[in-house]
Amino acid sequence: MRRLGAFSRRRRRARRRSAARVTTELGAPKREKHLYSAANVNRVNVVTGLGVLGAAIAAAIVLLIPEVEKQASAWGGVAAATVFSSAIFALYEKRVWRSRIAASLPGTTVPDMRGLWSGKLVVRQGHPGEATDTPLPCRVRIEQDWSRIIVDLRTAETESWSVMATVDARSLHYEYYVIPRPVPEGRQLGSFEPHYGMARLTLSRKNLLRGDWFNDQHFSRWGEIELRRERVKPARWDRSAL
């Protein structure tokens, strides 16, 4: 039995080293906002509607202002429609999507999860020697537009950022890339290499996210997380701090 246990541990360590080599060869993903999918939102219809609105505004300007109508050419009209449509989409992407007007229209927007969140992360199963069932303070910074998002999480021991995500009316599911941080004195993280994982969070109230997380098959770590929003528009935090 001892030999079997030692063999099993060696295999787990070999799998972790293999996963770490693959991750290193592929390189760390960029730490920036990325596209996300939104359940119950038809983005094609929304973009089409914004384009039609921009074209209608351009046409109205041409028809209502005689001087513009005389000087405008066909290509000028197309250019004007394109400019107005692009401007309206940029405004919707950054601001209008989280307004009450957008929220009142079905199938057009998603929950606003932007802000600085703080709470606790509990490791239920960790590496050999890693402390478990002890709440670890954590902070999460979420930057979000209508089509892009990034979830940046850190504890005293690790930090991670999202690479893909799905948002619906009550949940945030995302895949993240996690790396170790310098471990404080007295803490034991064990053998730890950069790798990927998943988090499934539920928005139970407007300012409360709660769920679980788990890492990939080569790093058998999983646990729970609970977060409360401190503020919606946080200043950029010091990356050297928790």
N, C-alpha and C positions, 0 to 999 in steps of 0.2 A: 504493500500500500504506500509506503514511503517513497519507493522508486516511482510508482505511478504518479504520486503527487508532485514529485520533483520534475518528472517528465512533462506533466501538464503545465507546470509553471514555466519551464523552459520554452514550451511551445507558445504560450501566451506572450512571453517576452520577445520571441522571434517574430510573432505576428505584429507586435507593436513596433519593433525596429523596421520591419518591412513596410508598414504603413507610413512610418516617419520618413523613410527614404523616398517613397513615392511622392509624399507631400512636398518634401524638399526639392525633388526634381521638377515638380510642377510649379513650385513657387507659391508664395502666399497670395491670396486674392487681394485685389485693391480694396482699400478702406474708404469707400465712397458710396454715395446713394446709388441704388440700383432699381431697376424696374420690379414691380410686384404685381401679382394677380389679385383681382378684387372680385370676390363672389357676389353675384346678384347685380353687378354693374356691367352694362354693355358699353365698353369704351368706344367701339366703332360708331354706335348711334350718337354718343355724346360728341365725339370729334366731328361727325357729319353735321350735327345740329349747330355746333359752333361755327363751322365753315359756312353753312347757309346763312347764319346770322351776320357774319362778316360780309358776305356778298350782298345781303339785303341792305346793310348800312351803306356800302359803297354805291349801290344802285340808287338809294334814296338821295344821297348827296348829289349825284349826277343829275337826277330829275328835278330836285328842288332848287338847285343853284344854276341858273341859265348859263352863266359864264363858264362854269365847269363843263356843262353839257356841250357847248360849242367847241371847246378846246380839247375835250377828251376824245381819244381814239379807242378803237377796240382793244388794242394791247394795253392802253392806259387803264381802261376799265378792269381788265384782268389783273393788272398789277395792283390796283387799288383794292380789289376784292381780296387778293392774296395777303396784302399788308394788314388789312383790317382783321381778316380771319386769324392770322398769326398772332396779332396783338391780343385779340380776344382769348385765344387759346392760352397764351402765356399768362394772362391775368387769371384765367380759370385755374390753370395748373398751380399757381403759387398762392392764390388767395380765395377766389370765389368758391372753390370746391368745399371749403369748410364753413361757408356762410349758411344762415338759416334758409335763405332762398333755395340754395342747392339741396339742402337737407330735406326740404319739403317736396322735391321732385323725385319720384321713384326711379331707382336704377341709375342714378347719376353720380352718387358720391359714397364715401366710406367714412368710418369713424375717425375722428381726429385724435391720434395717439401721440402727437408731438409733445416733447417736453423732457424734463429731467425727473426720473423716477428713482426712488430709493426703497430698499427693503432688505429681505434676507433670502439667501440661497442655502439650501440644506443638501448635503451630499448623503444619499442613502446607501449607495454602494460606490466605493472609490478604489484607488490603487492600494496595494499592500502597504500598510504603514500610514495611510492617509486617514486623518480624523474624519469620522462620519457622525451623522445625526447631531451635529453641532451647527447652529445657524451662523452663517458667514454674512456679514454686512455686504451689500452690493449696491451699485448705482448703475442706472441704465439711462442713456441719452438716446432719444428717438428723434431723428430728423425725418420729416415726411412732407411730400407734395402729393398731388393727386395721382401721379403715376410712379413716383420714386420714393424710396424709403431706405433708411439704414438704422439698425438697432445695435448700439454700441454698449456692451456690458463689461463691467470690471469688478473684481473683488480684490482683496489684498494679495491673492495668489495667482489669479489668471485674468486675462482679458480676452474678449471675443467681439466679433462684429459679423453682422448678417451678410449673406451672399445671395440669398433669394428668400422670398416671403409671399404669404397669402394673407389677405385681410378680408374679413366679412363683418357683419353687423355686431358680432360679439366676441370675435377671437382674432388672435394673431399667431400664425404658425410660421416659423422661419428656420432656415438652415444657417448655421454659423460656423466660423473658423475660430478656433481657440488656441491661444499661446500662453505659456507660463510667464509669470512675472517674478522678479526677485522675491523669494519666499522670506517672510519675516522670521526673526529668530524665535525658535521654539515651535515652529510649524514644520511638518514633514509632508511634502507632497508626493514623494516617491518618484518612480520613473515616469516622466511626463514629457511627451513630445507634441508639437503642434498637430492638430487634427480637426476633423469636422464633427458636428453634432446637430441635433434638432431641439427646438423648444416649441411647446404648445401652450399658449397663454389664452386665458378667457377674461374678457372684460366684464366683470360681474357688476361693477358700478362704474360711473364715469371716470373715476380716478383710482381704480383698483384693478390690477392685473394679477392673475393667479394661475399657476399651472405647473407643468413638469418639464424636464429636459433630460436628454440622454445623448451619449456620444456614440460614435460609430462602432462597428463590430470589433475593431482592434483595441479599443479603449473602453472597457466595460465600466463606465461611470454613469450614474444617473441620480436624479434627485428632484427636488421640488423648489419652487420659487414663488415669492409673493412680493408685489411692488405697489407702492402708492405714489401718485404723481405729486411732486413738490411744486412745480410751476410749469407753465406751458412754453415759455420762451426763455430757456436757460442760456446764460453766457457760456461760451466754449470753456470746457473745464481744463484744468492742468492735467496733462496726461501722466505726470509723475505722481499724482495724488489718486486716492481711491475714488 
